[in-house]
Amino acid sequence: MLRLPEVLAELDMSRAAFYRLRARGKAPRMVKLPNGQIRFRQADLDLWLAACEQTAV
């Protein structure tokens, strides 16, 4: 499970840009933990990236 800073570094994206994606419903799938933190599964991030590549072609 990846933390948000790790995902932002992998995507080379600012936190503000990520939250704009999230507000539009276009962010990768997230898991919200009971303590309120967000995590990302590597597999979900990989699927999201693959879908982005398909729409860009």
C-alpha positions, 0 to 999 in steps of 0.5 A, spaced: 500 500 500 502 506 497 502 513 501 499 519 497 506 522 497 509 516 494 504 516 489 505 523 487 512 522 486 511 516 482 506 521 478 510 527 478 504 531 480 503 536 485 498 535 491 493 540 489 493 537 482 491 530 485 486 533 489 483 536 483 483 530 479 480 527 485 474 532 485 472 530 478 472 523 480 478 521 475 483 519 481 486 512 482 482 508 486 483 509 494 483 506 500 481 510 506 483 507 513 479 507 519 484 513 522 482 517 516 489 516 512 488 514 504 492 509 501 493 506 494 494 499 492 500 498 487 495 494 482 490 500 482 495 505 480 497 501 475 490 499 472 489 507 472 495 509 469 494 504 463 487 507 462 490 513 462 495 511 456 489 508 452 485 514 452 491 518 450 492 514 444 
